[in-house]
Amino acid sequence: QVQLVESGGGLVQAGGSLRLSCAASGNTFSINAIGWHRQAPGKQRELVARISGRADTNYADSVKGRFTISRDNAKNTVYLQMNSLKPEDTAAYYCHAEDRYFPNGFWGQGTQVTVSS
C-alpha cells in the first residue's frame, strides 16, 4: 500500500503564495499518477491538478496559470505551487495516488489552505 502525507498549508493573504507537498511512501512503484484535490465547506471535492507517471499535467480551469504541479522522484514527493491565491481557493487540500493495484487509490489526511481577503 501507499501512504501519503501532505504539508505546507496555512493562512495567507489574497495574492500570496503557498507550496504544498505530498510525500509518498510504501509501494510507490505502483503509483500511476498523483492528483491534488480540494474540498471547501459545503462543496464537493474537486480535482485541482494532476501529474502522471510520464509527468503529463492537467489543471482545473479555475487554477490554470496560477498553480503548478511538479514532482521530485528522488524524494517521492509531489508539490503544488500556488500563486496569486484568491479567497475562493480556501479549502482542505488532499493528495490522491492512483494505484494500478488498488482501484480507489490512496488519500492523504489533507492540509488546510485559508486565503484571506
Residue pairs with C-beta under 8 A, 6 or more apart in sequence:
1 26
1 27
1 102
1 106
2 24
2 25
2 26
2 27
2 28
2 30
2 31
2 97
2 99
2 102
2 106
3 24
3 25
3 26
3 106
4 22
4 23
4 24
4 95
4 96
4 97
4 106
4 107
4 108
4 109
5 22
5 23
5 25
5 108
5 109
6 20
6 21
6 22
6 93
6 94
6 95
6 108
6 109
6 110
6 111
7 20
7 21
7 23
7 111
8 18
8 19
8 20
8 21
8 111
9 18
9 20
9 93
9 111
9 112
9 113
10 18
10 112
10 113
10 114
11 114
11 116
12 18
12 85
12 113
12 114
12 115
12 116
13 115
13 116
14 85
14 86
14 87
14 115
14 116
14 117
15 84
15 85
16 85
16 115
17 81
17 82
17 83
17 84
17 85
18 82
18 85
18 113
19 79
19 80
19 81
19 82
20 36
20 79
20 80
20 82
20 93
20 95
20 111
20 113
21 77
21 78
21 79
22 34
22 36
22 77
22 78
22 79
22 80
22 95
22 108
23 75
23 76
23 77
24 31
24 34
24 76
24 77
24 78
24 97
25 76
27 99
27 101
28 76
30 99
30 100
30 101
30 102
31 53
31 97
31 98
31 99
31 100
32 52
32 53
32 98
32 99
32 100
33 50
33 51
33 52
33 53
33 97
33 98
34 50
34 51
34 71
34 78
34 95
34 96
34 97
34 98
35 47
35 48
35 49
35 50
35 51
35 95
35 96
35 98
36 47
36 48
36 49
36 50
36 69
36 78
36 80
36 93
36 94
36 95
36 96
37 45
37 46
37 47
37 48
37 93
37 94
37 95
37 96
38 45
38 46
38 48
38 89
38 91
38 92
38 93
38 94
38 113
39 45
39 46
39 91
39 92
39 94
40 88
40 90
40 91
40 92
43 91
45 94
46 60
47 60
48 59
48 60
48 63
48 67
48 80
48 93
49 57
49 58
49 59
49 60
49 63
49 67
49 68
49 69
49 80
50 57
50 58
50 59
50 69
51 57
51 69
51 70
51 71
51 78
55 71
57 69
59 67
59 69
62 88
63 82
63 89
66 82
66 83
66 84
66 85
67 80
67 81
67 82
67 83
68 80
68 81
68 83
69 78
69 79
69 80
69 81
70 78
70 79
70 81
71 77
71 78
71 79
72 78
72 79
78 95
80 93
82 89
82 113
85 113
85 115
86 115
87 115
87 116
87 117
88 115
89 113
89 115
90 113
90 114
90 115
91 112
91 113
92 110
92 111
92 112
92 113
93 110
93 111
93 112
93 113
94 107
94 108
94 109
94 110
94 111
95 107
95 108
96 105
96 106
96 107
96 108
97 105
97 106
98 105
99 105
99 106
